[in-house]
Amino acid sequence: MIDTKYMELGQRLFKQLKEQFPELKMVDMTESVEDRDHLWVNIVMPDDEEREISVRELASELSMDILLEHGYHITVSTAANEERG
């Protein structure tokens, strides 16, 4: 079960990404299989490779800020094709 604080921080991270990249869609948030203290925010990335790189760079910065400020490890990952709908 995902901690409520994790959910809030994951949603905040996605909201910040969406402000810069409105085409993003969140599929879900899941615990890492290997580490229950690690949350994955699974999103549909832009088709444009340069925009995808920009999304990943911003996501890395925001994730690092969350880790340093709150101690929560959150990673933005690309949703699997079957999850994209």
C-alpha angles and dihedrals in degrees: 000000000000117000114246092235090053090052092050093049092045091051091047091050091051092047090054091050092048091053089062097033109032093179092069119112125195115222099184147308119249140175116252112258091224099041124029089197091064123081124202120206104203114205140168106250124217117269090232109089095212091052091047090054090050091050091051092049093051092043090053092052093047092046091051091050090053092048093050096042101038107014093239120134111218126170128190110219137178114261115242115255093252090055094053094077 
